[in-house]
């Protein structure tokens, strides 16, 4: 089936404020709730109206890299059942002493969510360890192990190039071809 991908640019220098769920001790940080309101309250209704998109969670995905990966997990935890497919690349788990891990324990995501989670092995040992912590947390939340694809890219670093290299495989996992349709 065809898919529609809407790319939403981040707030440049203010992306830390926009994509973080808590202040983390920084002034103007922790404004992710406003971003959530924009995505769910404005962007989704506009896209659904303009493109006659399906509105069920299984057809609706959300994704991001770095802080975008962090806010993707945050949105899925705060609004389970809205997004049934998550693309989480190199998430900034480190934010506010790994607050996302505590949030996932308190507010689990919908167990029917299909998730691509990845990390580049050239992003640093702590970053890789954090991604593995998210992987382990998600494994306990999902209805089956097949709902989560976790990948460690041996050549990957924390860059748009590395994320672009993995994007095709991520998209194929999140939206596999539909088989078994009636012919004729």
N, C-alpha and C positions, 0 to 999 in steps of 0.2 A: 504494500500500500504506500502511496505517496505520504511524505511527512512535511510539515512546515516547521522550520527552525527560525525562531526570532532571536536575534542577537541584541542584547541590551548592554550598551556601553556603561562602564562604571564611572564613578564620580571623580576619576583621575586622582588628584592629591587628597581628596576626601574619601577615597575608597575604603580606608581603614574604618572610618566612622560609619560608612554606609553598610559594610559587610560584617560588622562585629556585633554579636548578641549582647555583650556586656561591656562595661567601660574599660575593664582591664587596667584600671588606675590611670588611664589617659584621658585628658580633656577632650571632649567632643566625640569620644568613641562610644560604641554601644548603641548605634542608631538603626540596627537591623530591623526593628519592628516597622519603621517607616518604609523600608525597602520591601518587606513582606506585604504591607498594605498596598504598595504600588503594584507589585507582581500579581497578587490575588485579586485586589479590588479594581485595578485599572487595566493592566496589560492582558490578563487572561480574558476578561469579558470583551475587550476590544478585538483581540485575535479571534475569539470564537464567533463574534458577530461578523467581522470582515471576511473571514475565511470559512465559515460554516464548519468549524472543527468539532470533533467529538468532545464531549465534556467529561467523560468518565476518567477516573484516575488511571486506569490501565493504558489509556491512550495519551496521557499527558505527562510530559517529562520536564525536568529542571536540571540544570547542571552548571558547573563552574570549576575553575581551577584556583588553587592557592586560597586566598580569602573567599573567593567565589565558591570553592568547595566547602569551606566552613559554613557559609551562609546557606548553601544548599542543604546540608545536614540539619541546620537550625530550622529552616522552613519546614522540612519533612517532619521534624519532631514536634514543632508547634502546630502544624496543620496536617496531621496524618490523614491519608485518604484523598488528598487533593492531587498529589503527584505520585503516580505509580511507577515512575522510572526516574532514577537519579544517576547523573554523571558527576562523579566526585574525583577530580584529578588533583593530586598533590595537595590535599587539604591542609590548611594552616591550623592543625590540631593544637599547636603550642599556645594559641591565644588564651590569655587569662588562666594560666596554669591548667590547660586542657579542659576548660569548662564544657566543651562539647561532649566529652565522655561522661561527665556528670549529668548533663542534660539528657543524653540518650538513655541513661539508667532510670531517670525520673519520668521521662516522656518518650517512651519508645515509638519508633516510627511504625507505620502500618506494616504488618507482617507479609502482606502481598506485594510489597514494593520490590521492584527489580533494580539492582544497583551495580554499577560499574565503579570500582574504587581502584585507583592506581597511585603509584609513587615511582619516582626515578631513584635508582640507587646512588646517583651522584648528587643527591639533595642533602646528604649528611646523615650520619648514623641516628641522631635523635629524630629527625624527620621520618626516616624509614620506620623506626621503632614506634613512633606515634601512629603512622598509617596502619601498622600491624595491630595496634591497640584498637583502632576504629574497626578494622576487619573483624577482630575477635568479638567486639561488642555487637556488631551487626549480625554476625553468625548466630548469636543467641536470640536475635529478635525476629528473624525472617522465618517464614513457614517452611522453606526448604533450602538446602545448601545451593541448589541451582539458581536461586534468585540473586546470588552475589557472585560477581566475578572480581577477584582481586589479582592485580598484576604488579609485579616489580620489574620495571624496565631497566635492564643492566646498563644501558647507555644514557638513560634519561636524567636530565637536570631540571631545575625549576625555571622553565622558559616556555614561551609560546611555541617555539619550534618543537620541543619535546612533546608538548600536549597535542600539537597538530599531528605529529607522527603516530600517536595512539588513538586519535579521534575516530578514524574509520573503523577500527576494531571495536571501539566502545559503542559506536552507533549500531554496528551489526549485532552486538550482544543485546543492547537495549531494545532494538526494534528488529528482531529476526524476521526473515521472510515468512509470509503466511503460507502454510502448506495445507493440502487437503481440501481446497475449495472445490465445490461442485463444478463439473465441466459441462459445457453444452450451452 
